[in-house]
Amino acid sequence: MILYRLISWLPFPLLYAAAWFAYLVLYYVAGYRRAVVRQNLTRAFPEKSEAEITALAKSFYRRLAQVAFEIVKARRMRREQFLERVRLVNPERLRVNSFQLNNPKGFGLLQRDLDFDHYQDLEARYDKRPSVWVAPEGEWGKGNVELIQIPSTSEVDDNIVSFWVPASLPDMKEPISFAYNMSWYFPMDDPDAGGYVSATRTGRVRDKNLRLFVIDFKGGKLDKLPEVLPVEAPLEGIVTVGEGTRIVEKHLVRNDPNSGWRLVFQLESDNEGPLDKVLPKPKNQPSLEMRAYLKEGQNILTETWSYGLLP
């Protein structure tokens, strides 16, 4: 308790100096779970050298020590002091999406943003994190792929998970088994895959009760389209939205600077009045589910963009 109070009263320069000392003790003296950390890092990044694995392990222990000391310090800080240093923007509530499937061919979590400029992290290198794909073996039957997004206050939290939920579970003490293969890869490296969503942007249309969506598609089969598309099979964007909302405008244009295509559409609520713009929304109000993809004639050329708009 004395040590706890002492740490909480340290000024930030001394706090981080103490955290650095704790890192040295954890890594070099105590060696706390060092072998396990190195083993997990080697499995996650088999292409990295021993020196790179060592650098990642040291980075983990430094961050672990810093976070531990910051947690102790934060408990003694006033709200005003805390907000002067950090402002966190996270979902206010747990978000869960469920996708019904019968005998799924695959599911996973894909990291599309691999631009170092968007992370600026020389240690963790989030721009080099691979995606994970689960390919079931055999027939899994009916069920749901659940996507859960958990509000988080730290970059070290694993706050996005995806998993399979069978439609029916066996009785107690009856076994159930699933076989699958897991692949770690970079999805943009497959030229035969469908086009993917490279960016999503939203906004309000000025002086109107409209919500604007701009979705950029690129890569994959879109790269193989001719410069002049045939009249009998034009490229078109398909958009579906949930109840209580309608599409008032939609168009698809070539995005030459991005070497892809841009789908733009506007939504209008069927039941939102002037007071709804200023009154707070109920916290338990469900999100609006939307889907969009591009197709040429009867051929679907892209993945399906799925978006849950919170009220």
Buried (B, 14 or more C-beta within 10 A) or exposed (E): EEEEEEBBEBEEEEBBEBBEEBBEEBBEEEEEEBEEBBEBBBEEBEEBEEEEBEBBBBBBBBBBBBBBBBEBBBEEBEEEEEEEEEEEEEEEEEBEBEBEBEEBEEBBEBBBEBEEEEBEEEEBBBBBBBBBBBBBEEEBEEBBBBBBBBEBEEEEEEBEEBEBEEEEEEEEEEEEEEEBEEEBEBBBEEEEBBBBBBBEEEEEBEEEBBBBBBBBBBBBBBEEBEEEEEEEEEBEBBBEBEEEBEBBEBEBEBBEEEEBBBBBBBBBBEEEEEEEEEEEEEEEEEBBBBEBBBBBEEEBBBBBBBBBBEB
